[in-house]
């Protein structure tokens, strides 16, 4: 792949940082590739652009930015069973050395239907 066209111009388009403008074809390609599922991180690695610049260009092009995926650690053995047998999220978090929110997200990712908070 050839390097994207970055050049100084004196057009009526709003300038990009440092007076550089990004070729319209490159922006169209970024939008298409992001829409096809590529991440902003991978696009920034493939073009001479920062993550922040890729995000700005996508935003200016009217693209809805996807929420960042939260990577979860592997589910500790017995976590789901312990919850089903009455363990609280906080107890499980303490037992497995995780935060309450991380433990909760793992349970939800495993398809567990969470109990209401408070006395049972």
SVG drawing of the C-alpha trace seen along z (x, -y; Angstrom):
<svg xmlns="http://www.w3.org/2000/svg" viewBox="-35 -29 39 54">
<polyline fill="none" stroke="black" stroke-width="0.4" points="0.0,0.0 1.3,-3.4 1.5,-6.2 -1.7,-8.2 -1.6,-11.7 -0.9,-14.3 -0.3,-17.7 -0.4,-21.4 -3.3,-23.2 -5.0,-26.5 -8.6,-25.4 -11.7,-26.4 -11.8,-23.0 -11.0,-23.2 -7.4,-22.5 -6.2,-19.5 -3.6,-19.9 -0.5,-21.8 -2.1,-23.0 -2.1,-19.5 -5.2,-18.2 -6.0,-14.6 -6.9,-13.5 -10.7,-12.9 -10.1,-9.4 -8.1,-8.6 -10.9,-9.8 -13.4,-7.7 -11.1,-4.7 -10.8,-5.2 -14.6,-5.5 -15.1,-2.3 -12.5,-0.3 -13.8,-1.4 -17.4,-0.6 -16.1,2.8 -14.9,3.5 -11.3,2.3 -10.3,0.5 -9.0,-3.0 -5.8,-1.6 -5.2,0.6 -6.0,-2.3 -3.6,-4.6 -0.8,-2.0 -1.5,-1.7 -1.6,-5.4 0.8,-8.1 -1.8,-9.3 -2.2,-9.2 -5.1,-7.4 -6.5,-10.8 -6.3,-12.1 -8.1,-9.0 -10.8,-9.5 -11.2,-13.2 -11.4,-12.4 -14.0,-9.7 -16.0,-12.0 -15.9,-14.9 -17.0,-12.4 -20.2,-11.7 -19.2,-8.2 -20.7,-6.9 -17.8,-5.8 -18.1,-2.3 -17.7,-2.0 -14.3,-0.5 -14.4,3.2 -13.6,4.1 -11.2,7.0 -12.1,9.4 -9.8,11.9 -10.5,15.6 -13.4,16.7 -11.9,18.2 -12.9,21.8 -15.9,22.1 -16.9,18.4 -20.3,19.0 -21.1,22.0 -20.2,20.1 -22.5,17.3 -25.3,19.7 -24.8,21.2 -25.3,17.9 -21.9,16.2 -22.2,12.4 -20.3,10.6 -18.2,8.8 -17.3,12.2 -16.3,13.6 -14.3,10.5 -12.4,10.7 -11.8,14.5 -10.5,14.2 -8.6,10.9 -10.7,8.9 -12.8,5.7 -16.5,5.8 -17.2,4.4 -14.8,6.8 -16.4,9.8 -19.9,8.5 -18.9,8.1 -17.5,11.6 -20.7,13.0 -22.8,11.1 -20.5,12.2 -21.0,15.8 -24.8,15.3 -25.5,15.3 -28.8,13.6 -27.8,11.5 -29.8,11.4 -31.2,8.3 -29.0,6.5 -29.8,6.6 -31.3,9.2 -32.7,12.3"/>
</svg>
